[in-house]
Amino acid sequence: MALGVAGVRVGTWTSPDGVSGCTVVLPPAGTIGALAVRGAAPGTREAAALGPSGKVTVCHGVVLSGGSAFGLASADGVMRWLEERDIGYRLRTGVVVPIVGAAIVLDESVMVRSARPGPDQGYAACAAAVTDDPPEGGVGVGAGCTVAKVAGLEHAWRGGQGVAVRSAAGVTVGALVANNAVGEVVGDDGRWIARARVPADAPRWPTDGRLLGARDDEPPGGDDGPEGVPTGAGQAGGPSGNTVLGCVVTDARLTKRDAHRVADLGHSGLARALRPAHTESDGDALFCLATGEVTASVDLVAHLAAEAVAEAVRRGPLLAAGRRGLPGLADGH
């Protein structure tokens, strides 16, 4: 069962060269949706509508995509797929308008146009969506992800897409997370899972005031371009954007306000698993989709969400294989 919740389907598209991809979450009819952003460099679609003050309550689909801002176009394909199946808000004119939330990570497809997820790729991910457990590692939105970039990209690890499910007192919460964080990954026991491949006492951002490799004339920390692209430090040799994206799905019956609170508190899972988290160079964003089958307190759902998000953050890199010059933890290091 996809993310442990009945009626939820997940589909992925991965570029043939493994540079990028997108992942779509399709909930059952009537699902309440919300979005919470804590990163300072996000790239999103329908953020205002799905935010706490937005009038929209029902969400018809969520797409997490690579390609930086270009990847937001994948939501157009998701909308087309949903409209063809008469799924969305019905206007008085009879036209159906799907509400599709989207968020993006910056990966190498910014420099490889043919690998950028767009409308056709979003559509393909929908066509591939199933109720089975989603794949993990370097697939879908996780294909181009990297983590532990605090000492520069050249010392990083491959990130990826991770999934985790938590249940208690009759309610279930599942999380799908794409880990493209600048931070290093730490386990629940405090042991490092994915740490920059430099000596333990080597300088690391942000405590050294700048990323290693920054130009001498660059101010500490550097300036950020679109979607968390540092304009100087760490940019040589490949992608350097940083973001953790996720979608939390629950069978709990939540209001729009409750769903936003679950998405917001779900970010606690990022802080548990990453050092540092929610930085100026991260575009961290979490969606919450509530299908409304089970009565549960928002505190319980938020607690389970944080736990599931933390595990999913860790699983993405753990299950990612090395490629394109960077090693992966799945290689057996």
N, C-alpha and C positions, 0 to 999 in steps of 0.2 A: 504494500500500500504506500503510495507516494507520500512521503513526509508524515506517515502515520495517520492521515486524516482521510476519511472516506470521501470520494468524489473529486479529489484533487488529482490533477494530471500535471506532469512535468515533461518538457521536451527540450532537447538541446540541438544546436547546430555548431559544428566545429570546422574551421577552415581547413582545407586539405593539407596545408603546410603546418598546421598547428599553431599559427601565430595568434589567432583570435577566435572568438566564438560568442554565442549568446545562449541564454537559458530562459525558458518561458515557464511560468507557473499559471495554470488555468484552474480556478476554483469553481465549485458548483454555483448554480444560480442563487442570487440573494446574498452572496458573501459580502460582509462589511470589510472595507479596506481603509488603511491609514498608512502614513509615512512619517518617519522621524529622522531628521538629518542632524548629525553632530560633527561631522567633518567640516572643515572650513573651505574646502575646494570641491564642492559637489557638482555633478552633472546629472540633472534629473528632468523628468517629465511628469506633469500633473501633481507636482509637489504642493502647490497651493490648494488645489482641489482636495487632495488627500491629507492635507495638514489639519491641525486641530480646529482652525476657523473656517475650513472649507465646507460648503454646503453639501458636496457629494458624500454619500455614505457607502454606496455599493461600488465595488471594484470588480471588473470583469476579467482582468489579466494583469500580470506583472512580468516585465522582461528585464533581465540583467544582462548587460552587453559589454563587450570590449569595443575598442575603436574610439575611445574618448567621445567628444560631442558628436562625431560622425555616427557613432553607434546608436544614438537616440532614434535614428531613422528606422531601426529594427521594429520599433513600436508601431510604425505605419503598417508593416506586414501583419502584425498581430491584430491590429484593428480590422484590416481587410479580411482576415481569416474569421474573426468573430462576426463581422457584419454579414458575411456570406452564410453564416449559420443563425442569423437573426438573434444574436446575443448582444445586449446593450440596453441603454436607456431608449425608450420609445417616445419620440416626440409626437405632438398632435398631428403632424403631417404624415405620420407613419414611418418616418425615417428612424432607423436604429443607430444610436451613437455609443459605441463601446468606450468605457473608461479604462484605459491601459496605463498603469504606472510604469515608469522606466527609470533606470539609473545605470551609469556607465563607469567602467574603469579605463584608464589609459594603458594601452599595451602597444606592442610593436606595429600593429596594423595602422596606426597613425601614419607610419612611414611606408606602409605597403597597401596601397589603395585596394588592390584586388582581394585582400583578406579582411577588409572592414565589413562587419555585419551591417546589413541594410534591410530594406523592406522584404526582399525575397528570402533573406536568411531568417528574419523573424517569422515569416510565414512558414518556412520549412521546419522551424523549431516547433511551431504549433502542430503541424501535420505529424510530427514525430512524437507528440506528447502522449504519454501512457500513465496508467495508475501504478506501474511497478516502481520499485525503489530507483531513484535517479542515480546515474553514474557519478563517480567522484574522481578527483585529481585534475589532470590537465585536459579537461573537456569543457565544452560549452563556454560560458563566461570565464571559466577558470583556465582556459587554454593558454592565455598569454600572461598570466599572473606571476608575480615575483614577490618574495618577502625577505625580511631581515636586511634591508638596504641601508641600515644606519652607518655602515662603514663604506658605502658606495656600492653601486650595482654589481661591480665585478666580484664582490665578496658575498653576494646574495644567494638565495635558494629559489627554486621554482615554487610558486604558490599554486593554488588550485581551488576547485569547487569541493566543498565538504557538506555533509548532511548529518544531522543528528535528531533524535526524537526522545522526548521525555513525557512520562505519563504519571499521574497521581490523582487520587480521589475521583476517578472516573473521567478525567479530562486529559487530552493529549495535545502536545505542542511539538511541532516539527520545525526545523530550521534548515534552510539551504543558504550557504554563505560562500561568496567568492572572496578569497583572501589575497589581496594585492597590496598589503600593508607595507609601510616603511619600517614598522616595528619588528622586533624579534619575537618569536613564538615561545611561550612558556606553558608548561603543563600545570594541571591542577595541584600537583604536589610541589610546585616551585622549581622543578627541574627544567632546563632548557630543552626545547624540542627542535627549533630552528634558530640558531644564533649565527650572526655574521661570521664568515669563515676567515677570521683574523684571531690573533691571540686574545685570551680573555681580558687582558689588561690594556688592549689597544684602544685608542680614542674612538668614541662612538658619538654620533649625533643623538640628542641635542646637547649633551653635557660638554662636548668640546667646542661648542659655539658655531660649528659649521659642519657640513658633510665633508668627508675626506675627498680630495680631488677638486675642491673649490678653487677658483682663481684667486690669486693674491689680492686683486683689486675688488673682489666681491665682498659685500658686507656679510657678517655672520648670518647663516641661515639662508641667504639668497632671497631673491624675489620669485614669486610664483607666477607662472603663466596660467593658461586655461586648464581647468580640471587638475590642479595640483602638479603641473609640470614645472619643476624647478628650472629656472632659466640658466643656471650655471652648474651647480654641484651635482655630480653623479650622472650627468646626462650622457657622457661619452659612452659609446659601445652599445646602446640600446635604450629601451624604455625606462623611465625613471618616475613615472607618475605613481601615486600611492592612494589606495582606496580599499575599504572593505564594504562590500555590498551584501545584503541578505534579504530573505523573505521568510518571515515567521508565519506559520500556518497553524491554526488551532480549531478544534471542533467546539470551542466554548461559545456561548451566546454573549456577545459584547456589543456595547454601544460604540458609536464612532469615537467618542471621547475615551472609552476604555481601550479600544484598539490602538489609538495613538499612544496611550500610556504604556501599553505592552510593547509597542515598537520602540518607544523612547527608553524604557527600562531594559529592554533587550540589549541595548548598547552596553550595559554592564558586562555582558559576556565578552565583548571586545576588549574591555579594560582588564578583564581577568586573564585573557590569553595573549595579550600583546604588550610589549614594552618598547616604546611608548605607544599610546593609542590616541585617536581623535586629535591629530596634530593639524597645524596650519597647512600642511601639504597632503592631508588625507581628505577624501570626499565621502567619508563614512555615512551610509544611509541604510536604514532598515524599514522594510514594509511589514505590515501585519495584515493577515487575512483571516477573518473569523467566520466560520461556516454556520454557527448558531445552533448546533445540535445538543449541546450539553450546558447545563447551568453550572457556573463556577465563578469564584471570586476573581476579580482582576488581579489581586495580589498573588494568588496561586498561579494564574496564567503567566504573569510577568516573571515570577520566580522560575518557572519551568522554561520560559523563553530565554532568560539569561543563561541558564545551564546549557540548553540546547545550542544557543549561539556560540558559547565558549567552546564546546566540543566541535562544532562544525568549523569554527575558525582554525582549530588545530588539525582537523582531518584533511582539509584541503592540501596543505603542504605535505603532510605525512604520506598521502597517496599520489603525489605528483612525481612523475619520472623526469629525469634530466633531459634537456633538449636545448638546442640553439645556444650552446656554450655555457649554460648554467646547470649545475647538478640538481638532482631531486632526491628527497629523502626516501622515495620508493626504490631508489637504486641500491639500497642496502648499506648506506654510509653509517 
